[in-house]
């Protein structure tokens, strides 16, 4: 590859909830022309302003070709099968989540990319992990396909850093709540769907028990944490598996109470399904003092502030859709 001092960033899974917003944030820093978005489906590409390439992350040869073609220097590897969907097809979920990561790490090693970002998850924790203020270093015995793949992925990231010097960085995301895209198949996605039901004056059936408390994060904080970590000096990164980060923690009952301040007639029923067992194995609150120490992590949003912003943004979105004839 030719030497190129400009950052060229490839994003896998770019059409997902997190990928589309990270692309926008990276474009502000590096320029739209320096962001290459990829996903398994061309038809699902929602944003035509970025260069887009079809990519199956299990296709190593195509990944290599794209890195060569665009002189890629960084990869944000976001393609994954999430927790709830992962339980319905364990072999496919494992292959995508594990082989996809190994392909990216190998490409980073071969082409000496300067950085890789890969998201882990609170799903690495299990029923034997501490539920309150779960520390960075603790028992991790996940019980889901997704959690097992994330746990293994963390160890592979550490291995590639220590053995090959690949500067791969990671965050253990809690549930992420955003207004720009629909839920993507995670156990915490009730906290996204509930807003859409309220805005559209529809009733909501929650698949978790009303008192099930889980760690969550508003999308702007997730983007902030990701870019803050990636921009930190290499010598300040002490965790080479994945950093704990905490945004806020709440139960379905608590977030619905906040939503009802804006939509008091909102009707909710509770019908727990298989995702309840998944949620019960996860922590209710994460302890993130190492992220605070290493790169000054601090969230901007609490539950009240997040709910207000979600309602405002979704109301604007709904008005636009009505005007455009979508609704």
N, C-alpha and C positions, 0 to 999 in steps of 0.2 A: 504493500500500500504506500502511496505517496504521503509525505509528511504534510500535515494540515493543522494549523494552529487554531482554526475555528472549531468551536464545539458543535458537533453534529450528533443529535440525540435521536435514537430509535426507541419508540414506545410499542411494546407488545400489549395486546388486549386494549387497544386505544379507544375502542367503541364502548367500553364499559363505563360504569358510574364514576370510577376514580380516574380512568385513563383520559377521558375527554376533558376533565377539568385540569389535570396535570399538564396536558398538552397546551392548554391556554396559558397556564401560569409560566411554563417554560418558554413559550413564545415571547412573552413580555421581556424575559431576561436575555434570550439568545436570538430572537427573531424568528418569524414564522417559517422562513425558508430553511432554517436549520433544524426543524422538527419533522421527523419522519414517523408517521403513524402507521401501525399495522394491526390487522385483526384477521380472523379466520374467514370472515365473510365480507366481501366487497359491498354487497347490498345494504349492510347495516352501517356503513360508514356515514355518520351523521353530519360531518363537518368538512366541507369541500375546500376550506382554506388551507389545509395542510396537505403535503404530499402523502399519498396513501398507497400502500402495497399490501396485497393479500399475503398472509403468512400463517401457516400452521406451525406453532412453536415446536412441534415434534419433528419438523422437517429441517434437519441440521444444514443440509446443503443450501436451501433457499435462504436461511438465516445468514450463512456465510456470504452468499452472493449479495445480499442487501448491505451487509457491513462493508463489503468492498465497493459496491456501487456508489454509496453515499459517503464513504470515508467516515464511518461512524466512530465516535470517540466515547460515547456513553450509551448505556441501555437502561431503560426503565422497564423492567420485566413484570408486567401486571396481569398477563393472561393466566387464568386459573378457573377451576371449577370450585364453587363455594360450598359451604358446609352442608346445607340442606340438599342441594342437587348432588353433591358428592356421595351421599348415602344411597342414592338410587342406582348408581352405576359405578361401583367401587374401582373396577379395573381401569375404565376410561379416565376417571378422575385422578387416579394415581399416576397414570402415564402422562397426562397433561401437566399435572402439578409438579411431578418429579422429573420426568425426562425433559420437559420444557426448560426447567431451571438448569439442569445439567448441560443442556445445549448452550444456553446463554453463558454459563460460567466457562465452558470450554472455548467458546468464541472469544470471550474476554481475555482468556489466557493466551490463546493463539495470536490474537491481534494486539495484545497489550493495551486494551482499552483503559482509559484513565479512571472510570468509575462505572459501577453497576448499582442500581437500586432494585431491591426485591422485597415485597411486603410479606411479613409474617402476620401472625394473628393471635388473639387471646385464645384461639382454639387449641393452641399447644398445651394449655392447662387442662387438667382433668379433675375428677372427683377427689383425688388425693392431694391436690394443690390447696394451699390456703385460700379461703374464699374472700377474706377481707384484707385489703392492702397487700395484695399478692406481690412478693418481692421479685426482683430481677432474676436472682438465682434461687431456685426452689425445685420442688418435685414437679416434673412434667410427665404425666402419663395420660396423654389424650386418648379418647375413646372413639373418635370419628376418623374416617378416611382423611378428611381435610386437615384435622389436627395432627394426625400422624405424618402427613406429607409436609406440613409446615415445620414440625419438629425436626424431621430429617433434613429438610431444606436449610434450616438454621445451621445445622452441623456441617452441611456441605459448603455453605458460605464461609464459615470459619475455616474449614479445611483449605479451600481455595485461596483464602487470604494468607494463611500461615505457610502453606506449601509453595504457592505460586506467586504470591504478592498481589492477587487480584483485589482491588479496592472495592469490595462489595459491601454495601450498607443496607440496613434493614430496620423496620419498625414493626412492633407487634400491635397492629391496628386493633382497636375495639370496633364495635359496630359503627359504621359511618353513615351519617344522615345528610342528604343533599337534595336540592330541589330541581336540578337540571336533568335528571334521568330517573327512570323507574327502578324498582328493586331488582337485584340480580341473582337471587336465590340463596341468600344467607339467612341464618337463624335470627339475626338482629334486624332483618329487613321489615319487620312489622312496624318499626319506628319511622320508616319512610312511607309505607303504604297508608298508614293511619292518617297522614296529612292529606293525601289525595282523596281519600274517602270523605274527610271532613269538608274540604273545599268544594267537593262536588255534591254535597248534601246527601251522601249515601251512608248507610249504616256500615259498621265495621265489625268483622268477626276476627278476634285476636286469637292467634294460635299458641300463645303463651298464657300462663296463669297471671292474674292481675298483679300479684306481688313479686313476680320474678325480676329481680334487680340485676342489671348487666351494665358493664362499662360501654359508653358511647362517645361519639365525637362528631361535631358538626364539620361538614366538608371543608370550609375555609381553614379550620384548625388542622385538619388532616393534610391539606396542601401546605400550609405553613410549616408543619413539623417535617414533612418530607423534604422540602427545599432547604430548610434550615439545617437539617442533618447533612444533606448532600453538599452544602456550601461550606460546612465546617472544615477546618484544617485537619488533614489526615492524622496528625500526631495527637489530636484531641479525642479521637474516636477510640474508646476503650472497650466497647462491646462489639464483637465480631460475629455474634450469633444474630441477635435482634434486640433492639431496645424496647423495654416497657415504656408506654406512654399512656397517660390518663387524661381524658377530657372531662367527662361528667358521668355520673351513674344514676340511673333511674329505673323504675318499673313501668309496665304498661299503665297501671293505675295512675302513676304520677304524671306521665306525659299527657295522658288523656285529660286529666284534670286541668292542665295548662291550656290544652287546645280548646276545652269547653269554655274558657274565658272569652274566646273569640267566636265560638260556635256552640252556644249553650244547648241547642237541640240535638247535638250529635249523639247518635245511638250506638252503643258498643255492647257486644256480647263476647263471652270467652268460651272458646272451644279448643282446649289444648290438644295438640297432635304430637307426632314423633319428635318435633323440634323442642318440645318442653324438656325432654330428657337430655337433649344436647345442651340446652341453656343451663340446666341444673348442674352440669358438670363444670361450668365456667365460673370464674371469679365474679364477684359483684363490684369490686373496686381494685384498681391496679396501683401499685406503688412505683413511682417513676423518678426517684431521687437521682439516679445516675444520669438520666437524660437531662435533668435540670442542671446537674454539675458539669457535664461534659459540653453541652451546647445550649445552655440557658433556656431549656424548653419551658414554655408556659402557655396554656390555652387562653383564648380570648373569650370563649363563649361558655356560659352556664345554661341550664335547662330553660330558664325563663327567657333569656336573651335569644337563644336558639329558636324556640317556638315562635316568638314574635317575628323573627326574620324569615322563617319558613312560611308563615302565614302571609306575610307581605309579598314575598316573591312569588308564591304560588297563585295568589289572587291576581297579580299583574300578568302572570303567564296565562291564566284562565281567560282574562279579558282579551289578551292578544289572540288566543286560539279562537275565541268567539268571533272576533273581528275578521280573522282569516278564514272563517268557515270550517275550522277543524272540529269545533263543537257545535 
